[in-house]
Amino acid sequence: VLIIVSAAAIILTRRAPPLTPAFLGLCTLLFLASAGVAFFHTGVEQHWWKLEDGCKVIPLTATDTAAVLAQIMATPQAHCDEIAWKLFGLSITVWNTALSLAMAMYIGVVAWLRGCGVARSIETSKPRNLETKL
């Protein structure tokens, strides 16, 4: 969803500049939601809270609805509290949380600047003549 909304924001805001702050605000909210989900998963991995039902991971190979449902119900539970892999000592959920928050802050600031007209005035301002006349 985030990728689709971000792509729509890039495409549509070039054609309809007044919509830019709204699309950027929506992207900010989606990145905050992503950070929230990632933080929750980080908490499960670090045993800050317990996920009672576990995590279910299956490759769906069935083609009709009844077979898909039967396949889902027959799937063994995965262990969500085990870290799958780390990069530089941090799990992927920590990286996801940090990067999602960083993107939300960046896009939120850009949305605010565009909403206030600050970014628009910077983009359209003419460069000053820095030559001095003697």
Phi and psi in degrees as GROMACS dihedral restraints (atoms count N, CA, C in turn):
[ dihedral_restraints ]
;  ai    aj    ak    al  type     phi  dphi    fc
    3     4     5     6     1   -63.0    20    10
    4     5     6     7     1   -40.3    20    10
    6     7     8     9     1   -65.9    20    10
    7     8     9    10     1   -41.6    20    10
    9    10    11    12     1   -65.8    20    10
   10    11    12    13     1   -45.2    20    10
   12    13    14    15     1   -66.0    20    10
   13    14    15    16     1   -38.9    20    10
   15    16    17    18     1   -64.4    20    10
   16    17    18    19     1   -42.5    20    10
   18    19    20    21     1   -64.5    20    10
   19    20    21    22     1   -41.4    20    10
   21    22    23    24     1   -63.4    20    10
   22    23    24    25     1   -38.9    20    10
   24    25    26    27     1   -62.9    20    10
   25    26    27    28     1   -42.4    20    10
   27    28    29    30     1   -65.2    20    10
   28    29    30    31     1   -45.1    20    10
   30    31    32    33     1   -72.5    20    10
   31    32    33    34     1   -49.6    20    10
   33    34    35    36     1   -74.6    20    10
   34    35    36    37     1   -30.7    20    10
   36    37    38    39     1   -71.8    20    10
   37    38    39    40     1   -22.0    20    10
   39    40    41    42     1   -73.0    20    10
   40    41    42    43     1   -29.2    20    10
   42    43    44    45     1   -92.5    20    10
   43    44    45    46     1   -26.6    20    10
   45    46    47    48     1  -135.7    20    10
   46    47    48    49     1    77.6    20    10
   48    49    50    51     1   -53.7    20    10
   49    50    51    52     1   -31.3    20    10
   51    52    53    54     1   -63.2    20    10
   52    53    54    55     1   -21.1    20    10
   54    55    56    57     1   -82.9    20    10
   55    56    57    58     1    -9.8    20    10
   57    58    59    60     1   -54.7    20    10
   58    59    60    61     1   -52.1    20    10
   60    61    62    63     1   -60.3    20    10
   61    62    63    64     1   -35.7    20    10
   63    64    65    66     1   -66.8    20    10
   64    65    66    67     1   -46.4    20    10
   66    67    68    69     1   -64.9    20    10
   67    68    69    70     1   -41.7    20    10
   69    70    71    72     1   -65.9    20    10
   70    71    72    73     1   -36.5    20    10
   72    73    74    75     1   -64.1    20    10
   73    74    75    76     1   -40.2    20    10
   75    76    77    78     1   -64.0    20    10
   76    77    78    79     1   -41.9    20    10
   78    79    80    81     1   -62.3    20    10
   79    80    81    82     1   -39.0    20    10
   81    82    83    84     1   -60.0    20    10
   82    83    84    85     1   -46.2    20    10
   84    85    86    87     1   -63.8    20    10
   85    86    87    88     1   -38.6    20    10
   87    88    89    90     1   -67.5    20    10
   88    89    90    91     1   -38.6    20    10
   90    91    92    93     1   -67.1    20    10
   91    92    93    94     1   -35.7    20    10
   93    94    95    96     1   -65.1    20    10
   94    95    96    97     1   -39.3    20    10
   96    97    98    99     1   -63.7    20    10
   97    98    99   100     1   -42.0    20    10
   99   100   101   102     1   -60.8    20    10
  100   101   102   103     1   -42.2    20    10
  102   103   104   105     1   -63.6    20    10
  103   104   105   106     1   -38.4    20    10
  105   106   107   108     1   -64.0    20    10
  106   107   108   109     1   -44.2    20    10
  108   109   110   111     1   -64.8    20    10
  109   110   111   112     1   -43.3    20    10
  111   112   113   114     1   -64.1    20    10
  112   113   114   115     1   -39.9    20    10
  114   115   116   117     1   -65.0    20    10
  115   116   117   118     1   -40.1    20    10
  117   118   119   120     1   -59.8    20    10
  118   119   120   121     1   -44.6    20    10
  120   121   122   123     1   -66.0    20    10
  121   122   123   124     1   -36.4    20    10
  123   124   125   126     1   -60.2    20    10
  124   125   126   127     1   -42.4    20    10
  126   127   128   129     1   -62.3    20    10
  127   128   129   130     1   -37.5    20    10
  129   130   131   132     1   -66.7    20    10
  130   131   132   133     1   -44.2    20    10
  132   133   134   135     1   -63.0    20    10
  133   134   135   136     1   -37.1    20    10
  135   136   137   138     1   -88.5    20    10
  136   137   138   139     1     2.3    20    10
  138   139   140   141     1    64.4    20    10
  139   140   141   142     1    32.1    20    10
  141   142   143   144     1   -75.0    20    10
  142   143   144   145     1   -31.0    20    10
  144   145   146   147     1  -147.5    20    10
  145   146   147   148     1   163.6    20    10
  147   148   149   150     1  -111.5    20    10
  148   149   150   151     1   137.3    20    10
  150   151   152   153     1   -97.3    20    10
  151   152   153   154     1   109.7    20    10
  153   154   155   156     1   -64.8    20    10
  154   155   156   157     1   -39.9    20    10
  156   157   158   159     1   -87.8    20    10
  157   158   159   160     1    -8.7    20    10
  159   160   161   162     1    75.5    20    10
  160   161   162   163     1  -175.4    20    10
  162   163   164   165     1  -114.5    20    10
  163   164   165   166     1   138.5    20    10
  165   166   167   168     1  -112.6    20    10
  166   167   168   169     1   126.1    20    10
  168   169   170   171     1  -129.0    20    10
  169   170   171   172     1   120.3    20    10
  171   172   173   174     1  -143.1    20    10
  172   173   174   175     1   147.5    20    10
  174   175   176   177     1   -84.9    20    10
  175   176   177   178     1   123.8    20    10
  177   178   179   180     1   -82.9    20    10
  178   179   180   181     1   117.3    20    10
  180   181   182   183     1  -114.8    20    10
  181   182   183   184     1   -11.8    20    10
  183   184   185   186     1   -74.1    20    10
  184   185   186   187     1   158.1    20    10
  186   187   188   189     1  -111.0    20    10
  187   188   189   190     1   -24.2    20    10
  189   190   191   192     1  -109.3    20    10
  190   191   192   193     1   163.1    20    10
  192   193   194   195     1   -60.7    20    10
  193   194   195   196     1   -44.4    20    10
  195   196   197   198     1   -64.1    20    10
  196   197   198   199     1   -40.8    20    10
  198   199   200   201     1   -69.0    20    10
  199   200   201   202     1   -37.5    20    10
  201   202   203   204     1   -63.6    20    10
  202   203   204   205     1   -45.8    20    10
  204   205   206   207     1   -61.7    20    10
  205   206   207   208     1   -42.3    20    10
  207   208   209   210     1   -64.0    20    10
  208   209   210   211     1   -38.9    20    10
  210   211   212   213     1   -66.8    20    10
  211   212   213   214     1   -39.4    20    10
  213   214   215   216     1   -65.5    20    10
  214   215   216   217     1   -43.1    20    10
  216   217   218   219     1   -69.0    20    10
  217   218   219   220     1   -24.8    20    10
  219   220   221   222     1   -89.9    20    10
  220   221   222   223     1    -0.6    20    10
  222   223   224   225     1   -75.7    20    10
  223   224   225   226     1   132.8    20    10
  225   226   227   228     1   -72.3    20    10
  226   227   228   229     1   153.8    20    10
  228   229   230   231     1   -76.4    20    10
  229   230   231   232     1   139.4    20    10
  231   232   233   234     1   -92.2    20    10
  232   233   234   235     1   162.3    20    10
  234   235   236   237     1   -95.4    20    10
  235   236   237   238     1   106.1    20    10
  237   238   239   240     1   -75.8    20    10
  238   239   240   241     1   -18.0    20    10
  240   241   242   243     1   -87.5    20    10
  241   242   243   244     1     5.2    20    10
  243   244   245   246     1  -102.3    20    10
  244   245   246   247     1   131.9    20    10
  246   247   248   249     1   -75.4    20    10
  247   248   249   250     1   123.5    20    10
  249   250   251   252     1   -70.4    20    10
  250   251   252   253     1   -48.0    20    10
  252   253   254   255     1  -161.0    20    10
  253   254   255   256     1   160.7    20    10
  255   256   257   258     1  -125.0    20    10
  256   257   258   259     1   154.2    20    10
  258   259   260   261     1  -130.2    20    10
  259   260   261   262     1   118.3    20    10
  261   262   263   264     1    55.3    20    10
  262   263   264   265     1    37.1    20    10
  264   265   266   267     1    84.0    20    10
  265   266   267   268     1    -1.0    20    10
  267   268   269   270     1  -115.8    20    10
  268   269   270   271     1   139.9    20    10
  270   271   272   273     1   -72.0    20    10
  271   272   273   274     1   163.3    20    10
  273   274   275   276     1   -63.9    20    10
  274   275   276   277     1   -28.3    20    10
  276   277   278   279     1   -68.8    20    10
  277   278   279   280     1   -34.2    20    10
  279   280   281   282     1   -67.7    20    10
  280   281   282   283     1   -43.1    20    10
  282   283   284   285     1   -61.8    20    10
  283   284   285   286     1   -42.3    20    10
  285   286   287   288     1   -62.5    20    10
  286   287   288   289     1   -42.8    20    10
  288   289   290   291     1   -61.1    20    10
  289   290   291   292     1   -49.3    20    10
  291   292   293   294     1   -64.6    20    10
  292   293   294   295     1   -46.0    20    10
  294   295   296   297     1   -69.4    20    10
  295   296   297   298     1   -36.6    20    10
  297   298   299   300     1   -65.4    20    10
  298   299   300   301     1   -41.2    20    10
  300   301   302   303     1   -65.4    20    10
  301   302   303   304     1   -40.7    20    10
  303   304   305   306     1   -62.5    20    10
  304   305   306   307     1   -44.4    20    10
  306   307   308   309     1   -65.5    20    10
  307   308   309   310     1   -39.5    20    10
  309   310   311   312     1   -62.7    20    10
  310   311   312   313     1   -42.3    20    10
  312   313   314   315     1   -65.7    20    10
  313   314   315   316     1   -45.5    20    10
  315   316   317   318     1   -61.8    20    10
  316   317   318   319     1   -51.3    20    10
  318   319   320   321     1   -66.5    20    10
  319   320   321   322     1   -35.5    20    10
  321   322   323   324     1   -62.7    20    10
  322   323   324   325     1   -41.5    20    10
  324   325   326   327     1   -66.1    20    10
  325   326   327   328     1   -43.2    20    10
  327   328   329   330     1   -62.4    20    10
  328   329   330   331     1   -42.8    20    10
  330   331   332   333     1   -61.5    20    10
  331   332   333   334     1   -42.9    20    10
  333   334   335   336     1   -64.4    20    10
  334   335   336   337     1   -44.6    20    10
  336   337   338   339     1   -63.2    20    10
  337   338   339   340     1   -41.5    20    10
  339   340   341   342     1   -69.5    20    10
  340   341   342   343     1   -36.3    20    10
  342   343   344   345     1   -65.7    20    10
  343   344   345   346     1   -33.9    20    10
  345   346   347   348     1   -83.0    20    10
  346   347   348   349     1   -11.6    20    10
  348   349   350   351     1    87.1    20    10
  349   350   351   352     1     2.0    20    10
  351   352   353   354     1   -67.0    20    10
  352   353   354   355     1   -48.7    20    10
  354   355   356   357     1   -65.1    20    10
  355   356   357   358     1   -36.4    20    10
  357   358   359   360     1   -66.0    20    10
  358   359   360   361     1   -39.7    20    10
  360   361   362   363     1   -71.7    20    10
  361   362   363   364     1   -30.8    20    10
  363   364   365   366     1   -69.9    20    10
  364   365   366   367     1   -42.3    20    10
  366   367   368   369     1   -65.8    20    10
  367   368   369   370     1   -33.8    20    10
  369   370   371   372     1   -97.5    20    10
  370   371   372   373     1    -3.0    20    10
  372   373   374   375     1   -71.7    20    10
  373   374   375   376     1   143.9    20    10
  375   376   377   378     1   -83.7    20    10
  376   377   378   379     1   144.6    20    10
  378   379   380   381     1   -66.6    20    10
  379   380   381   382     1   144.0    20    10
  381   382   383   384     1   -80.8    20    10
  382   383   384   385     1   150.2    20    10
  384   385   386   387     1   -81.1    20    10
  385   386   387   388     1   112.2    20    10
  387   388   389   390     1   -90.3    20    10
  388   389   390   391     1    -3.6    20    10
  390   391   392   393     1   -74.4    20    10
  391   392   393   394     1   138.0    20    10
  393   394   395   396     1   -99.9    20    10
  394   395   396   397     1   140.1    20    10
  396   397   398   399     1   -93.2    20    10
  397   398   399   400     1   133.1    20    10
